[in-house]
Amino acid sequence: MDQVHLRWKGRSAREIYHLGSRLLERGLLRPGQLAVHDRLDVALALGCGIHLPEAGLPVDRVREIVGSRHRVGVSVHSVEAAGRAAASGADYLMFGHVFSTLSKPGVHPRGLEQLSRVVQAVNVPVLAIGGITARRIPRVMETGCAGVAVLSALMDCPEPERTARQMRTCLDRRV
């Protein structure tokens, strides 16, 4: 399932809420396709999913609050963190960064081998993030991960719609 992860650093809860509500009201997304990053209050107000950073709120406590009504995702950076998040009730994990990326300068990428270990260690879907391009998708999907998350590949290119379609095609070939 395609999902938009709403993360707007430095913005107020109200601003994030207004952007999310516009996406939902205009029919661009359904609540199940939207996840708000690290703002449980906004996610609840919008009736959508929540995505937690690894050092964010405890997954099990968030699960108690949202029940099964909303998806709960967690960013993880190790096999151990992935195991804890999955055991605590996460619906999916986002693992990265897999490849070098300009958004994490000077931080060594975790690589495909580590991604594969995370996928094998948990019983929830794992999405790969960090340096993902259309050309890299086939190798990423060989790890058994459920999909990819992208930011720079779309935000930093001259034709984001065309790039997104290419990536979707690469993913569809692997499913």
C-alpha positions as CSV (number, residue, x, y, z in Angstrom):
1,M,0.0,0.0,0.0
2,D,1.3,3.4,-0.9
3,Q,1.4,5.8,2.1
4,V,2.4,9.4,2.7
5,H,4.5,10.1,5.7
6,L,3.8,13.6,6.9
7,R,6.9,15.0,8.6
8,W,7.3,18.7,8.7
9,K,10.1,19.7,11.0
10,G,9.8,22.9,12.9
11,R,6.1,23.3,12.2
12,S,3.4,23.5,14.8
13,A,0.8,20.8,15.5
14,R,-1.8,23.2,14.0
15,E,0.2,23.6,10.7
16,I,0.8,19.9,10.4
17,Y,-2.9,19.2,11.1
18,H,-4.0,21.7,8.5
19,L,-1.8,20.2,5.8
20,G,-2.9,16.7,6.6
21,S,-6.6,17.7,6.7
22,R,-6.2,19.4,3.2
23,L,-4.7,16.2,1.8
24,L,-7.7,14.2,3.2
25,E,-10.4,16.7,2.4
26,R,-9.3,17.0,-1.2
27,G,-9.4,13.3,-1.6
28,L,-5.7,13.1,-2.4
29,L,-5.3,10.5,0.4
30,R,-7.5,8.3,2.6
31,P,-6.8,8.2,6.3
32,G,-5.2,4.8,6.0
33,Q,-2.7,6.2,3.5
34,L,-1.5,9.0,5.8
35,A,0.9,8.6,8.7
36,V,2.0,11.6,10.8
37,H,5.6,11.5,12.1
38,D,6.0,11.7,15.9
39,R,2.9,13.7,16.6
40,L,0.3,11.3,18.2
41,D,-2.0,14.2,18.9
42,V,-2.1,15.3,15.3
43,A,-2.5,11.7,14.0
44,L,-5.5,11.2,16.4
45,A,-7.0,14.5,15.3
46,L,-6.7,13.4,11.7
47,G,-7.8,9.8,12.3
48,C,-4.7,8.5,10.5
49,G,-1.6,6.4,11.3
50,I,1.3,7.4,13.4
51,H,5.0,6.9,12.6
52,L,7.4,6.9,15.6
53,P,11.1,7.6,15.6
54,E,13.2,4.9,17.2
55,A,13.6,7.1,20.3
56,G,10.0,8.2,20.3
57,L,7.0,7.3,22.4
58,P,6.9,3.6,23.5
59,V,5.2,1.6,20.8
60,D,3.1,-0.5,23.2
61,R,1.7,2.6,24.9
62,V,0.8,4.2,21.6
63,R,-0.8,0.9,20.6
64,E,-2.9,1.0,23.8
65,I,-4.1,4.5,22.8
66,V,-4.9,3.9,19.1
67,G,-5.9,0.2,19.4
68,S,-6.2,-1.4,16.0
69,R,-7.9,1.6,14.5
70,H,-4.7,3.1,13.2
71,R,-1.4,1.8,11.8
72,V,1.7,2.3,14.0
73,G,5.0,2.4,12.2
74,V,8.5,2.8,13.7
75,S,11.9,3.9,12.3
76,V,14.6,1.5,13.3
77,H,18.3,1.3,12.8
78,S,19.3,-2.2,14.0
79,V,18.1,-5.7,14.3
80,E,17.7,-5.3,18.0
81,A,15.5,-2.2,17.7
82,A,13.5,-3.9,15.0
83,G,12.8,-6.8,17.3
84,R,11.7,-4.6,20.1
85,A,9.4,-2.5,18.0
86,A,7.8,-5.5,16.3
87,A,7.3,-7.2,19.7
88,S,5.8,-4.0,21.1
89,G,3.0,-3.9,18.5
90,A,4.4,-2.0,15.4
91,D,2.5,-2.7,12.2
92,Y,5.5,-2.0,10.1
93,L,9.1,-0.8,10.4
94,M,11.1,1.6,8.3
95,F,14.8,0.6,8.3
96,G,17.7,2.8,7.2
97,H,19.5,4.5,5.9
98,V,20.4,1.7,3.5
99,F,22.6,3.7,1.1
100,S,24.5,6.9,1.4
101,T,22.2,9.9,1.3
102,L,22.7,13.6,1.4
103,S,20.1,13.9,4.2
104,K,22.5,12.0,6.5
105,P,26.0,13.4,5.6
106,G,28.9,11.7,7.3
107,V,26.8,8.8,8.6
108,H,27.8,5.4,7.3
109,P,24.9,3.6,5.5
110,R,23.7,0.3,7.0
111,G,23.5,-1.5,3.7
112,L,21.5,-4.3,2.2
113,E,23.0,-7.1,4.3
114,Q,21.7,-5.4,7.5
115,L,18.4,-4.7,5.9
116,S,18.1,-8.4,5.1
117,R,18.9,-9.3,8.7
118,V,16.1,-7.0,9.9
119,V,13.6,-8.4,7.5
120,Q,14.4,-12.0,8.6
121,A,14.3,-11.1,12.3
122,V,10.7,-9.7,12.4
123,N,7.2,-10.8,11.4
124,V,6.0,-7.3,10.3
125,P,6.6,-5.6,7.0
126,V,9.9,-3.7,6.7
127,L,10.4,-0.7,4.4
128,A,13.8,0.4,3.2
129,I,14.8,4.1,3.3
130,G,17.8,6.1,2.5
131,G,19.4,6.6,-0.9
132,I,16.7,4.6,-2.7
133,T,16.5,5.1,-6.4
134,A,14.6,3.3,-9.2
135,R,17.9,1.6,-10.2
136,R,18.4,0.2,-6.7
137,I,14.9,-1.0,-6.1
138,P,15.5,-4.5,-7.5
139,R,18.5,-5.2,-5.2
140,V,16.6,-3.7,-2.3
141,M,13.6,-5.9,-2.9
142,E,15.8,-9.0,-3.1
143,T,16.2,-8.7,0.7
144,G,12.6,-9.6,1.2
145,C,11.6,-6.2,2.4
146,A,8.0,-5.1,1.8
147,G,8.8,-1.9,0.0
148,V,10.7,1.4,0.0
149,A,10.3,4.9,1.4
150,V,11.7,7.8,-0.6
151,L,12.3,11.4,-0.1
152,S,15.3,12.8,-1.9
153,A,14.7,10.7,-5.0
154,L,11.5,12.6,-5.5
155,M,12.1,16.0,-3.8
156,D,15.5,16.6,-5.5
157,C,14.6,15.7,-9.1
158,P,13.3,17.8,-11.9
159,E,10.4,15.4,-12.7
160,P,9.1,13.9,-9.5
161,E,5.9,12.5,-11.0
162,R,7.9,10.7,-13.7
163,T,10.4,9.4,-11.2
164,A,7.6,8.2,-8.9
165,R,6.0,6.3,-11.7
166,Q,9.3,4.6,-12.6
167,M,9.8,3.6,-9.0
168,R,6.2,2.3,-8.8
169,T,6.8,0.2,-12.0
170,C,10.0,-1.2,-10.5
171,L,8.2,-2.2,-7.3
172,D,5.2,-3.7,-9.2
173,R,7.6,-5.9,-11.2
174,R,9.0,-7.3,-7.9
175,V,5.7,-8.1,-6.3
